[in-house]
């Protein structure tokens, strides 16, 4: 059964242009690796990884294998340009401020990123 699912996923992804926001985060990095493995052409849009370990993970797993654009989902014009330049068929939105303690310290930034960032992604799509 697992082989059938993998083949179907590969058949769906093969040759597709997939745009991933938040590709420098832990989940985004591994999602991009999976998409590449399944034959997708991948572009990522994100801030640099917030941790040294995350930066190393991104560098070891993805650097040079995907089109990587450094940007903030709160910047709608830059996000629109990155999406337009890549012309994706699929957009997967993972960009967020996910750290709970950070959200307590900077609630406005968290809402700007998580809510308005999502609005910008939807508008750009």
N, C-alpha and C positions, 0 to 999 in steps of 0.2 A: 504493500500500500504506500509506504513512504517513497519508494522509487517512482511510483505513478505521480504522486503529488509533486515531487521535485521536478519531474519531466514537464508536467503541466505548468509549473511556475517558470521554468526555463523557457518553455515555448511562449508564454505570455510576455516575459521580460526581454527576450532576445531581440536586440536591435532597437529597443525603445529608448527614448531620451527621457531620463528621469532627473528631476530637479529636487534636491533635498535641502531644506533649511535645517540648520543645526547640525551640519555634517561633522563638525569638529568635536562634538560631545561624544560620550561613551556609546550611547545607543545609535547615534547618527553615523559614527565611524563604522560600526559593525553592520549597520543596514547598508551602507554604501558598499562595503566589502561583499556582502551577500548579493546585492544587485549586480556588481561587476562579475561575480562568479556565475550568475544566471544569464550573463550576456548583455546587460543593459549598458547604455552609454550614460554616464552619471556626471552631473554638475552639482556642486555644493555651494551653499551661501551661508556664512556664519561668521561670528567673531572668532578670534583665536581661542583655542582651548583655555579655559580659566585655570587649569592646573598644569604643572610641569609634566606630570605623569600622562595626562590626557594629550598634551602636545607630542610627547614621545610616541604614544599609541597611534595618533593620527599620522605622524611622520612614517612610522614603521609599516602601517597598514595601507595608507592611501596616497601618500605624497607621490606625485607624478603619474598617478593612475586615473585621476579624475580631474575635471576642470573645477578648480577651487577658487571661489571669489570671497574675499574678506569683506564682510558688510554686516550691517545691523538691520534687522527686520523693521525697526522703527523708522528707518530711512526709506520711505516709499519710492522715491525717485531712483535711488541706487538699486533697490530690489527689482523695480520694473525693468531697469536697463539690463540687469543680470538675466532676468527671465526672458526678456525679448531677445537678447543676444544668443541665448541657448535654444530658445524655441522648444520647450519641453512638451512631451505628450502626457506626462504624469508629474504631479507635484506632491511631494510628501513633506509635511510641515512638522518638524521636530524642534525648531528653535524655541527656546523658552528660558526664563530665569527659574530654574527648578529647585534652588536651594532654599529650604524653608527658613532657616535662620537669617539668610540674606534678605528674604522677603519681609521679615519683621523689621529689619534695619532700614530697608529701602522700599517701602510699599508702593510708592509712586512709580519708581523704575520698574518694579515687578509688574504692575498693571499695564504700564506703557508697553513693555516687552510682550507679555503674555496675551493681553487683550488686543491692543492696537496693532501689535505685530501680526497677530492672526488676521485682523481686519485688513491690514496691508497686503498680506499674502492672498487673501480672497479677492481683494480689489484687483491685484495684479494678474491673477488667473483670469 
